Amino acid sequence: MSDILIFSVAFACLAFINLYRLVKGPTAADRMVAGDAADTLICCAMILFSIFSGRGIYLDIAIVGALLGIIDTLLVGRYLEGRGWNDGAADRH
């Protein structure tokens, strides 16, 4: 029980540091990295809550959240790069 409390406090501290970077980030890429880190922190917090409550449904939600975070990172990274979905498709044909 005390281990989960220690990890929860550590995640809360990391979340506040990450929130500062999300708001104050000088570039859009910095904000994207902070958003991705927030997604990772939320998934880890759901895993901790799953261990604490003894219910496995939160693990499934954490896995789906992590997968959506990966897709989000890919989409926003492509947007920040300045390429659209079909820019590279014309070169392949």
N, C-alpha and C positions, 0 to 999 in steps of 0.2 A: 504494500500500500504506500509506503513512504517513497519507493522508487518511482511510482507513477506520479506522485506529487512533485518530486524533484524534476522529472521530465516535463511536467505541465508548466512549472514555473520557468524552466529554461525555454520552452516553446513560446510562452507569453513574452519573455524578454526579446526573443528573436523576432516575434511578430511586430513588436513596437519599433524595433530597429528597421525592420523591413517596411513598415508603414511610413516611416520617415523618408526612406529612399523612394517609395512609390509616389509620395506627394512632392518631394523636393528634387527628384531626379532631373538633371539638367537636359537630358535628351530622351527621346522616345524609346531608344534601346535600353536605357537604364530603367525606365519605368516597366518595360517588358520583362526584363530580368527580375525585377522586384515582384511583378505579378506572377511570374512563374515560380518564384521562391515562395510566395504566399500560397499558391496552389499546393506545393509540396508540404508546407507546414500544415495546411488544413487536412491533407491526406494523412499525415503522421498523427495529427490530433485525433482524427477519426479512428485510427488504429489503436491509439492509447485508450480511447473511450470504449472501443470494442473489448479490449482486454479487461478494462475496469468493470464493464457491465456484464461480460460473459456472453454477449450476443454476437453471432457471426455476421449478421446482416450489415453491420457497419464496415466490415472488411470488404464486402462486395461494393458498397457505396464508395469506399476509398479507392478501390481498383478502377471503377468507372470514372471517378473524378480525376485520377491520374491519367487515364487514357484521354479524357477530354482536354486535360491540360497540355498533353503532348500535341494534340491536334491544334489547339489554340496557339501554341508556340510556333508551330509550322506556318499557320495561316498569317499570323501577325508578322512573323519574320519575313515571309514572302511579300507582304504588303509594305513593310519598311524598306525592303530592298528595291521596291519600285517596279517589280515585274507583275504582270497580270497572270491569269491562269493560262491564256492561250499565246503568250509571247514566244515561248520556246517551241510550241507545236508547229508553227509554220516552217521552222528551220528543219524539222525532222523529215518533212515530206518531199 
